[in-house]
Amino acid sequence: MGIFHRTNQPHGGTGDTAIIAPGTRVQGSLFSEGGVHIGGEVEGDVIAKSYVIVTPGAVVHGKIEARDVYVGGTVHGDIWAIELELYGSAECNGEIEAIRITKDETNGV
């Protein structure tokens, strides 16, 4: 399963999406009523009601909590999700708690 449906809306997406672009570094925790798309670096926890996407090359130093989490980058912290999808370039250094975990070696996020 990919993260985008035919409508190009993020999987399970509700509310607005906060975007941390490549080359951007954020210090502090992020909280979102919708989703968070991380292409840069975050030093702090990321908590979203909907989803968190960590793209290849992106780094999170902190815990991630969301209904759906998609990781193609690096996470140095714990992950809590209902659904967690790991892609080929994913690196997770922490505890994972999820109802469903899938690994996709063929696609990136």
C-alpha positions as MATLAB code, in Angstrom:
seq = 'MGIFHRTNQPHGGTGDTAIIAPGTRVQGSLFSEGGVHIGGEVEGDVIAKSYVIVTPGAVVHGKIEARDVYVGGTVHGDIWAIELELYGSAECNGEIEAIRITKDETNGV';
ca = [
       0.000    0.000    0.000;
       1.355    3.403   -0.929;
       0.809    6.558    1.035;
      -1.226    8.302   -1.639;
      -4.642    7.360   -2.971;
      -5.766    8.261   -6.491;
      -6.886   11.672   -5.253;
      -3.281   12.398   -4.136;
      -4.551   12.941   -0.595;
      -2.275   11.417    2.020;
      -3.474    8.065    3.288;
      -5.854    8.575    6.173;
      -5.319   12.315    5.970;
      -7.545   14.709    7.864;
      -6.874   18.366    8.579;
      -3.957   20.396    7.303;
      -0.448   19.089    6.705;
       2.615   20.702    8.274;
       5.607   20.422    5.935;
       9.222   20.457    7.072;
      11.074   20.810    3.774;
      14.478   19.288    2.959;
      17.226   21.575    4.272;
      15.008   22.774    7.128;
      15.913   22.065   10.749;
      13.354   22.416   13.548;
      14.206   22.385   17.255;
      11.248   21.675   19.523;
       8.206   19.466   19.523;
       5.582   19.542   16.766;
       1.857   19.011   17.370;
      -0.633   18.759   14.492;
      -4.395   18.267   14.264;
      -3.733   16.854   10.788;
      -0.528   15.386    9.375;
       3.187   16.165    9.346;
       5.430   15.638    6.297;
       9.120   15.708    7.253;
      11.779   16.104    4.596;
      14.319   17.897    6.796;
      15.404   17.413   10.396;
      13.383   17.636   13.610;
      14.951   17.676   17.081;
      11.922   17.033   19.252;
       8.792   14.936   19.454;
       6.319   14.807   16.563;
       2.683   14.196   17.525;
      -0.098   14.244   14.938;
      -3.724   13.143   15.058;
      -3.586   11.813   11.512;
      -0.206   10.833   10.056;
       3.540   11.471   10.037;
       5.701   10.937    6.954;
       9.504   10.803    7.304;
      10.945   10.861    3.787;
      14.295    9.362    2.726;
      17.095   11.612    3.965;
      14.945   13.126    6.717;
      15.870   12.691   10.394;
      13.771   12.840   13.563;
      15.455   12.965   16.991;
      12.449   12.313   19.229;
       9.354   10.173   19.555;
       6.668    9.985   16.892;
       2.993    9.456   17.731;
       0.282    9.330   15.053;
      -2.466    7.086   13.747;
      -0.404    6.309   10.617;
       3.386    6.619   10.385;
       5.415    6.190    7.185;
       9.207    6.049    7.516;
      11.716    6.205    4.685;
      14.272    8.255    6.627;
      15.803    7.953   10.085;
      14.057    8.057   13.461;
      16.073    8.225   16.693;
      13.230    7.723   19.147;
      10.175    5.630   19.894;
       7.288    5.248   17.435;
       3.658    4.731   18.402;
       1.127    4.155   15.605;
      -1.879    2.145   14.642;
      -0.277    1.514   11.253;
       3.459    1.783   10.581;
       4.940    1.438    7.094;
       8.717    1.131    6.732;
      10.348    1.695    3.363;
      13.696    0.422    2.057;
      15.773    3.307    3.370;
      14.091    3.408    6.805;
      16.198    3.342    9.969;
      14.485    3.227   13.367;
      16.455    3.458   16.609;
      13.948    3.115   19.417;
      10.963    1.102   20.554;
       8.080    0.526   18.165;
       4.488    0.009   19.250;
       2.024   -0.480   16.392;
      -1.002   -2.612   15.636;
       0.152   -3.221   12.062;
       3.685   -2.995   10.667;
       4.538   -3.394    6.991;
       7.895   -3.175    5.212;
       8.183   -2.208    1.567;
      11.645   -2.629    0.038;
      10.574   -1.436   -3.418;
       9.132    2.025   -2.827;
      10.075    5.188   -0.982;
       7.729    7.630    0.653;
];
